[in-house]
Amino acid sequence: MKDNVFETVAGRLRDGKKQRFIALTNNGSGGLPLCYYWFDLFAKAVYRNFGAKHQFLNTDYYKNTSTLLEGYERDGADFRADVALVLIGGTEMSVSDNAQMPRELTAANLRQIHRRLLDDGVLTVFMTYYAPDPERVDKGFMDHFYGSMDLVREAAAETGAGLIDHLHRWELLRRNHPLIYQSMMQDSLHANHRGNMLMALDMARYFDVAVPSGLSSGIDDGLAIQQLADRLDK
């Protein structure tokens, strides 16, 4: 079920109110071709449906939630966003010694991110990462990753922020259709253009943004994967 964050933003778009979207993430584009990153594809869908007056700012790559907080002050606060799409990836690591971030610090940072955005009048949508390949990634990393994603879900529930749980749907695909899952991965940790397309399609649906035919090369393939995930996610 959609929560009030998505309904509020969808209503603003339908009413023709200009919206500024900011992406805050520790997931980089990974050298994808132009306009194949999830944020680019989502922006294209909004433009096609509601016009080019809406604005999108993709900020820097932040290694963890601590540097994301710092980066917002440096890169994003002056943008005066209406909506923040906060994607927390698998690299929730310490900047100083590459050690894993303590769970307590990640949890506190997520709530501080929400509070800071709320102070600026920004609606927050937390997003989980897609699914790394546990067959090719160290178990210690995966345990830390799954724990971090649980913290994202808990932060959304406790703060009333929106939640797009990419990981949940990707895990269904990984377990039930491993070949399709592998076709969406660039390597063991990063999604390719097909994976980014699925993320963008799911995001668009949360905000009631229709995906027009011809939005991007391969869009029909992306829609077929989305429909498959829908059948698994019942």
GUFIRO-171066 format. One line per field, with one value per residue: residue number from 1; x, y, z of N, C-alpha, C, O in turn. Coordinates in steps of 0.2 Angstrom, whole numbers, plus 2048, in hexadecimal, padded with zeros to 3 digits. Example, Ala and Ser with C-alpha at 12.3 -4.5 7.8 and 13.67 -1.06 7.14 Angstrom:
REM GUFIRO-171066
n: c(1	2)
n.u: c(842	840)
n.v: c(7E4	7F5)
n.w: c(827	823)
ca.u: c(83E	844)
ca.v: c(7EA	7FB)
ca.w: c(827	824)
c.u: c(842	840)
c.v: c(7F0	800)
c.w: c(827	827)
o.u: c(847	843)
o.v: c(7EF	806)
o.w: c(82A	828)
***
This chain:
REM GUFIRO-171066
n: c(1	2	3	4	5	6	7	8	9	10	11	12	13	14	15	16	17	18	19	20	21	22	23	24	25	26	27	28	29	30	31	32	33	34	35	36	37	38	39	40	41	42	43	44	45	46	47	48	49	50	51	52	53	54	55	56	57	58	59	60	61	62	63	64	65	66	67	68	69	70	71	72	73	74	75	76	77	78	79	80	81	82	83	84	85	86	87	88	89	90	91	92	93	94	95	96	97	98	99	100	101	102	103	104	105	106	107	108	109	110	111	112	113	114	115	116	117	118	119	120	121	122	123	124	125	126	127	128	129	130	131	132	133	134	135	136	137	138	139	140	141	142	143	144	145	146	147	148	149	150	151	152	153	154	155	156	157	158	159	160	161	162	163	164	165	166	167	168	169	170	171	172	173	174	175	176	177	178	179	180	181	182	183	184	185	186	187	188	189	190	191	192	193	194	195	196	197	198	199	200	201	202	203	204	205	206	207	208	209	210	211	212	213	214	215	216	217	218	219	220	221	222	223	224	225	226	227	228	229	230	231	232	233	234)
n.u: c(804	802	80A	807	811	814	807	806	810	80C	800	804	80B	801	7F9	800	80A	81B	828	837	843	84F	85D	864	871	87B	87E	886	885	88D	893	889	881	87C	86D	868	868	860	85A	85A	852	846	844	842	835	82D	82E	829	81B	817	81D	82B	82E	831	83F	84E	85B	86A	874	885	88F	88D	896	891	884	888	890	887	87E	886	889	87D	87B	885	883	876	86C	86A	862	855	84B	83C	839	843	84C	852	85E	865	874	87E	88B	88D	898	8A6	8AE	8BB	8C3	8BE	8B6	8A7	899	892	883	87A	87F	87B	86D	86A	86F	866	85A	85E	860	853	84D	855	852	844	844	847	83B	83A	834	837	83C	841	84C	84F	85D	861	863	872	87D	87D	884	890	895	89D	898	898	897	88A	882	883	87E	871	86C	86E	864	859	859	856	849	843	845	83E	831	830	832	828	82B	82B	82D	835	838	843	84C	844	83C	846	84C	842	842	850	850	846	847	855	85D	857	859	867	869	866	871	880	88C	891	88C	886	879	874	86F	862	85E	85E	854	849	848	845	839	831	831	82B	81E	81A	818	80E	811	810	817	81C	81B	82A	832	83F	84D	84A	83F	834	838	83D	830	82A	832	82F	821	823	829	81E	815	81B	81C	810)
n.v: c(7FA	80B	819	829	832	82E	830	83D	843	83E	844	852	852	84F	85A	864	86A	870	865	861	855	84C	842	838	82E	81F	818	817	81B	812	812	811	813	823	829	81D	81A	818	823	82D	826	826	834	837	831	839	845	842	840	84B	857	862	86A	866	862	85A	854	84B	846	845	836	82E	826	820	821	82B	834	837	83F	84A	84E	852	85E	865	863	862	86A	877	875	874	86A	861	853	846	838	82B	820	813	809	7FB	7FE	803	808	80C	81B	81E	812	808	7FF	7F6	800	803	7FC	804	811	812	811	81D	827	825	82A	837	83C	83C	845	851	853	855	861	86A	869	85F	850	83F	831	821	815	804	7FA	7F2	7E0	7D9	7CB	7BD	7B2	7B5	7BF	7C3	7BB	7C2	7D0	7CF	7CC	7D8	7E0	7DC	7DF	7ED	7F1	7ED	7F7	802	7FF	800	80D	814	810	814	822	826	829	826	816	80C	7FC	7F6	7EB	7E0	7DC	7D9	7CE	7C5	7C2	7BE	7B2	7AA	7AC	7AA	7AC	7B7	7C1	7C1	7C7	7D4	7D9	7E1	7DE	7D4	7DD	7E8	7F0	7EE	7F7	7F2	7EE	7FA	800	7F8	7FC	80A	809	803	80D	818	813	814	821	824	826	825	819	81D	816	813	81A	817	80E	7FC	7FC	7F4	7E8	7EA	7ED	7E1	7D9	7E0	7DC	7CF	7CF	7D4	7CA	7C1	7C8	7C7)
n.w: c(800	7FC	804	80D	808	7FB	7F5	7F7	7EF	7E3	7E1	7E0	7D4	7CB	7CD	7C7	7CE	7CF	7D2	7DB	7DB	7E4	7E4	7F0	7F4	7F7	7EC	7DD	7CB	7C4	7B7	7AE	79E	797	79E	7A2	7B0	7BF	7C5	7BA	7B1	7B8	7B9	7AB	7A9	7B1	7AB	79E	7A2	7A9	7A5	7A3	7AD	7B9	7C5	7C7	7D1	7D2	7DE	7E4	7E6	7F5	802	80D	81A	822	81B	811	818	81B	80D	809	80E	808	7FA	7F7	7FF	7FB	7EF	7F2	7F3	7F0	7F2	7F8	7F2	7FA	7F8	800	7FF	7FD	802	80F	818	822	820	824	826	81F	825	82B	82E	83E	843	84B	848	83B	83C	844	83B	830	835	839	82C	827	830	82D	820	822	829	81F	818	80F	808	80C	804	807	800	7FE	7F8	7E9	7E6	7EB	7E5	7EE	7EB	7E6	7EF	7FE	80D	819	815	80F	81A	821	818	816	823	824	81A	821	82B	823	81F	82C	830	827	82B	838	837	82E	821	80F	808	7FC	7F8	7F1	7F2	7F7	7EC	7E3	7E9	7E8	7DA	7D8	7DF	7D9	7CC	7C6	7BB	7B4	7BE	7BE	7B2	7B4	7BB	7BC	7C2	7D0	7DA	7D4	7CB	7BA	7AB	7A8	7B5	7BC	7B4	7B9	7C6	7C4	7BE	7C8	7D2	7CB	7CA	7D8	7D9	7D1	7C4	7B3	7A8	798	788	77F	788	78B	783	783	78C	78C	78F	79C	7A2	7A1	7AA	7B6	7B7	7B9	7C6	7CD	7CC	7D4	7E0	7E8)
ca.u: c(800	806	809	805	816	813	801	807	814	808	7FB	807	80C	7FA	7F6	805	80F	822	82B	83E	845	856	85F	86A	872	882	87F	887	882	890	895	884	880	878	865	866	868	859	857	859	84C	840	843	83F	82E	829	82E	824	814	815	821	833	830	834	846	852	862	86D	87A	88B	88F	88F	898	88D	87F	88B	892	881	87C	88B	889	877	87D	88A	881	86F	867	868	85E	84E	848	836	839	849	84C	858	860	86B	877	882	891	88C	89E	8A9	8B3	8C2	8C7	8BA	8B2	8A0	896	88E	87B	878	880	877	866	86A	870	860	855	860	85F	84C	84C	858	84D	83E	845	847	835	83B	831	83C	83B	847	84B	854	862	85F	866	878	87D	880	888	896	897	89F	892	898	894	883	87F	883	87A	86A	86B	86D	85E	853	859	853	842	841	845	838	82B	830	831	822	82E	829	831	835	83C	846	84F	83F	83A	84C	84E	83E	845	856	84F	841	849	85C	860	855	85C	86E	868	865	876	886	891	88E	88A	884	874	875	86A	85C	85D	85C	84D	844	848	841	832	82D	831	826	817	819	816	809	814	80F	81D	81A	81F	82F	835	846	84E	849	83A	82F	83C	83C	829	829	835	82B	81B	825	82A	818	812	81F	81B	809)
ca.v: c(800	811	81D	830	835	82D	833	845	845	83D	84A	858	851	84F	861	868	86E	86E	861	860	84F	84C	83B	838	827	81D	814	81B	819	80C	813	810	818	829	828	816	81A	818	82A	82F	823	829	83B	837	82F	83E	84A	840	840	851	85C	863	86F	862	862	854	854	845	848	841	82F	82E	81F	81E	826	831	839	839	845	850	850	856	865	868	862	862	86E	87D	873	875	864	85F	84C	842	831	829	819	810	804	7F6	801	806	806	812	81F	81E	80B	803	7FA	7F7	805	800	7FD	80A	817	813	813	824	82B	825	82E	83D	83E	83E	84B	856	855	858	868	86E	868	85A	849	83A	82A	81D	80F	7FE	7F9	7EB	7DA	7D6	7C4	7BA	7AC	7B8	7C4	7C1	7BB	7C8	7D5	7CE	7CC	7DF	7E4	7DB	7E3	7F4	7F2	7ED	7FD	807	7FE	802	814	816	80E	818	829	828	82A	821	810	808	7F7	7F2	7E4	7DB	7DA	7D6	7C8	7C0	7C1	7BA	7AB	7A7	7AC	7AD	7AF	7BE	7C5	7C2	7CB	7DB	7DB	7E3	7D9	7D1	7E2	7EE	7EF	7F1	7FC	7EE	7EE	801	801	7F5	801	810	807	802	814	81C	811	816	828	824	829	820	818	81D	812	816	81E	815	807	7F6	7FD	7EF	7E3	7EC	7EC	7D9	7D7	7E3	7D8	7C9	7D0	7D5	7C3	7BE	7CC	7C7)
ca.w: c(800	7FC	80A	80B	804	7F4	7F3	7F7	7E9	7DD	7E0	7DE	7CD	7C7	7CD	7C3	7D2	7CE	7D8	7DB	7DE	7E5	7E5	7F5	7F3	7F6	7E6	7D7	7C5	7C2	7B0	7A9	798	799	79F	7A4	7B7	7C1	7C6	7B3	7AE	7BC	7B7	7A5	7AA	7B4	7A6	799	7A4	7AD	7A3	7A4	7B2	7BF	7C5	7CA	7D3	7D4	7E1	7E4	7E9	7FC	803	813	81C	826	816	80E	81C	819	806	808	810	803	7F3	7F6	803	7F7	7EA	7F5	7F1	7F3	7F3	7F8	7F1	7FD	7F7	804	7FB	801	804	816	81B	825	81B	826	826	81B	82A	82B	832	843	841	84F	845	835	83E	846	835	82C	839	838	825	827	834	82A	81A	824	82B	819	814	80A	809	80B	802	808	7FC	7FE	7F3	7E6	7E9	7E9	7E3	7F3	7E9	7E4	7F3	804	812	81E	811	80E	820	823	813	818	829	822	817	826	82E	81F	820	833	830	823	82F	83E	835	82A	81A	80A	807	7F6	7FA	7EB	7F4	7F8	7E5	7DF	7EC	7E5	7D3	7D9	7E2	7D5	7C5	7C7	7B4	7B3	7C3	7BC	7AC	7B6	7BF	7B8	7C5	7D6	7DE	7D1	7C6	7B3	7A8	7A9	7BC	7BD	7B2	7BE	7CC	7C2	7BD	7CF	7D5	7C7	7CC	7DE	7D9	7CC	7BE	7AE	7A4	791	783	77C	78C	78A	780	787	791	78C	793	7A3	7A5	7A2	7B0	7BB	7B8	7BC	7CD	7CF	7CD	7DA	7E6	7EA)
c.u: c(804	805	808	80B	815	80D	802	80A	810	803	7FE	808	806	7F8	7FB	809	816	825	833	840	84C	857	865	86B	87A	883	880	885	886	892	890	883	87B	870	863	866	861	856	856	853	845	83E	840	837	82A	829	829	81D	812	819	828	834	832	83B	848	859	865	874	880	88A	891	891	894	888	882	88D	88C	87E	880	88A	882	878	881	887	87A	86A	865	863	857	84A	841	836	841	848	853	859	866	86D	87A	889	891	892	8A1	8AE	8BA	8C6	8C3	8B7	8AB	89D	892	887	878	879	87C	870	866	86B	86A	85B	857	85F	858	84B	84F	854	847	83E	845	840	835	838	836	839	841	846	851	858	85F	863	86D	878	880	884	88F	899	898	899	892	895	88D	87F	87E	87E	873	868	86A	866	858	853	855	84B	83F	841	83F	831	82A	82F	82B	825	82B	82F	830	83A	83E	848	84A	83D	840	84D	849	840	84B	855	84B	843	850	85F	85D	858	863	86E	868	86B	87D	88C	88D	88A	886	87F	876	86F	863	85A	85B	855	848	843	844	83A	82E	82C	82B	81F	815	816	811	80B	814	816	81B	81E	824	833	83D	847	84D	843	835	832	83B	835	828	82C	831	825	81D	826	823	814	815	81D	813	808)
c.v: c(806	815	825	834	834	830	83A	847	844	842	850	858	852	856	866	86C	86B	86B	861	85A	84F	844	83B	830	825	817	818	818	813	80D	811	815	81D	827	821	815	81B	81F	82E	82D	826	830	83B	836	835	844	848	841	847	857	85D	868	86C	862	85C	855	84E	847	843	83A	830	827	81C	823	82C	836	83B	840	84B	852	853	85D	869	868	863	867	874	87B	874	870	864	857	84A	83B	82F	822	817	80A	7FF	7F8	805	805	80D	815	81E	817	806	7FD	7FB	7FC	801	801	803	810	818	814	81A	828	82B	82A	835	840	840	844	851	858	858	85F	86C	86D	863	853	844	834	826	817	80A	7FD	7F3	7E6	7D8	7CE	7C1	7B4	7AF	7BE	7C1	7C1	7C0	7CE	7D5	7CF	7D4	7E2	7E2	7DF	7EA	7F5	7F1	7F3	802	806	801	809	817	815	813	820	82B	82A	825	81C	80D	802	7F3	7EB	7DF	7D8	7D6	7CF	7C3	7BE	7BC	7B3	7A7	7A7	7AF	7AF	7B6	7C3	7C6	7C7	7D3	7DD	7DC	7DF	7D7	7D7	7E8	7EC	7F2	7F5	7F8	7EF	7F5	803	7FE	7FA	807	80F	806	809	818	819	813	81D	829	828	824	81F	818	818	816	81B	81D	80F	801	7F7	7F7	7E9	7E4	7EB	7E5	7D7	7DA	7DF	7D2	7C9	7D1	7CF	7C0	7C1	7CC	7C4)
c.w: c(800	802	808	807	7FD	7F1	7F3	7F1	7E3	7DC	7DE	7D7	7C9	7C7	7CA	7C7	7D1	7D4	7D6	7DF	7DE	7E7	7EA	7F6	7F4	7F1	7E0	7D1	7C2	7BA	7AB	7A3	79A	799	7A0	7AC	7B9	7C2	7BF	7B0	7B1	7BA	7B0	7A5	7AC	7AF	7A0	79B	7A6	7AA	7A6	7AA	7B9	7BF	7C9	7CB	7D5	7D7	7E1	7E7	7F0	7FE	809	815	820	820	812	812	81B	812	805	809	80B	7FC	7F2	7F9	7FF	7F1	7EC	7F2	7F4	7F5	7F3	7F7	7F4	7FD	7FB	801	800	804	80B	81A	81E	820	81D	825	823	81F	829	830	837	841	845	84B	83E	837	840	840	831	82F	838	831	824	82A	830	824	81C	826	825	815	80F	80C	807	809	802	803	7FE	7F8	7EF	7E9	7E7	7E8	7E9	7F1	7E7	7E9	7FA	809	817	81B	811	814	822	81E	815	81F	828	81E	81C	82A	82A	81F	827	833	82D	827	835	83C	831	823	816	80A	800	7F7	7F4	7EC	7F4	7F1	7E2	7E2	7E9	7DE	7D4	7DB	7DD	7CE	7C4	7C0	7B3	7B8	7C0	7B6	7AE	7BA	7BA	7BB	7CB	7DB	7DB	7CB	7BF	7B1	7A9	7B1	7BE	7BA	7B6	7C4	7CA	7C1	7C3	7D2	7D1	7C9	7D3	7DE	7D4	7C6	7B9	7AA	79C	78D	780	781	78C	786	785	78C	792	790	79A	7A6	7A6	7A9	7B6	7BC	7BB	7C4	7D0	7D1	7D3	7E1	7E8	7F1)
o.u: c(80A	800	808	809	816	80D	7FF	808	810	802	7FB	807	806	7F5	7F9	80C	818	824	835	83E	850	854	86A	867	87E	887	87C	882	884	893	891	886	877	86E	85D	865	85D	850	851	84F	840	839	83B	833	825	823	825	818	80D	818	82A	839	835	83E	845	85C	863	878	87F	885	897	88C	893	888	87F	88C	88D	87C	87D	88A	882	875	87F	887	878	865	85F	860	852	845	840	832	844	845	858	856	86C	86A	87A	88C	894	892	89F	8B2	8BE	8CC	8C5	8B5	8A9	8A0	88E	884	874	875	87A	86D	861	867	868	857	853	85E	856	847	84C	853	844	83A	843	83F	831	839	839	834	846	840	857	855	85A	867	86D	873	886	888	894	89E	895	895	88D	892	889	87A	879	87B	86F	862	865	863	853	84E	852	847	83A	83C	83C	82D	825	82C	829	821	828	834	82B	840	83C	847	84B	83D	83F	84F	84A	840	84C	858	84C	842	852	863	861	85A	866	873	868	86C	87E	891	887	886	882	880	879	86B	85E	854	856	852	842	83D	83F	836	828	827	827	81A	810	812	80F	807	817	819	818	824	823	837	841	842	850	843	833	82E	83A	835	824	829	831	823	819	824	822	811	812	81D	811	802)
o.v: c(807	815	826	838	839	833	83E	84C	848	844	854	85D	856	859	86C	871	865	86D	860	859	851	841	83F	82C	82A	813	81C	812	810	807	80F	81B	81D	824	820	810	81E	820	832	831	827	832	840	839	836	847	84D	843	849	85D	85A	869	870	861	859	857	84B	849	83F	839	832	822	816	829	831	83C	840	844	851	858	858	861	86F	86E	865	868	876	880	875	872	866	856	84B	838	830	81E	81A	805	800	7F5	80A	801	812	811	81D	817	800	7F8	800	7FC	7FC	807	806	815	81D	819	81D	82D	830	82D	83A	846	845	848	857	85E	85C	863	872	86F	863	851	845	831	827	815	80C	7FF	7EF	7E7	7D6	7CB	7C1	7B2	7AB	7C1	7BC	7C5	7C3	7D2	7D9	7D1	7D6	7E7	7E7	7E1	7ED	7FA	7F5	7F6	807	80B	804	80C	81C	81A	815	823	831	82C	81F	81D	80B	804	7EE	7E6	7D9	7D2	7D1	7CB	7BD	7B8	7B7	7AF	7A1	7A2	7B4	7B4	7BA	7C8	7CC	7CB	7D7	7E3	7D8	7DC	7D7	7D5	7EB	7E8	7F7	7F7	7FC	7F0	7F6	807	801	7FB	809	813	809	80B	81B	81E	815	81F	82F	82B	81E	824	812	817	81C	81F	822	80B	802	7F3	7F6	7E5	7E0	7E9	7E3	7D3	7D6	7DD	7CF	7C5	7CF	7CE	7BC	7BE	7D2	7C3)
o.w: c(803	805	802	804	7F9	7EC	7EE	7ED	7DE	7D6	7DA	7D3	7C4	7C2	7CA	7C5	7D1	7DA	7D0	7E4	7DA	7EB	7E9	7F8	7F3	7F2	7DE	7D1	7BD	7B7	7A6	7A4	79F	794	79F	7AE	7B6	7C1	7BF	7AE	7AE	7B9	7AF	7A1	7AA	7AE	79E	797	7A5	7AD	7AB	7AB	7BD	7BA	7CE	7C7	7DA	7D4	7DD	7EA	7F1	7FE	809	812	820	821	80F	80E	81A	811	801	805	809	7F9	7EC	7F7	7FF	7EE	7E8	7EF	7F9	7FA	7EE	7FB	7F1	800	7FA	801	806	808	80B	81F	81C	81D	819	823	823	81C	827	835	836	83F	842	84C	83D	833	83E	83F	82E	82B	838	830	821	828	830	822	819	825	825	80F	80A	812	802	80B	7FF	802	7FF	7F2	7F2	7EE	7E1	7EA	7EA	7F6	7E7	7E8	7FC	809	819	81E	812	815	825	820	815	81F	82B	820	81B	82B	82C	820	827	836	82F	828	836	840	831	81F	818	80C	7FF	7F8	7F3	7E9	7F2	7F0	7DE	7DF	7E8	7DC	7D0	7D8	7DC	7CA	7C2	7C0	7B0	7B6	7C1	7B5	7A9	7BC	7B5	7B7	7CC	7DF	7DE	7C7	7BF	7B5	7AA	7B2	7C2	7BD	7B7	7C6	7CE	7C3	7C4	7D5	7D5	7CA	7D4	7E2	7D2	7C3	7B9	7AA	79A	78E	77E	77F	78C	786	78A	791	797	794	79E	7AC	7AA	7AC	7BB	7C2	7BF	7C8	7D6	7D6	7D7	7E6	7E9	7F3)
***
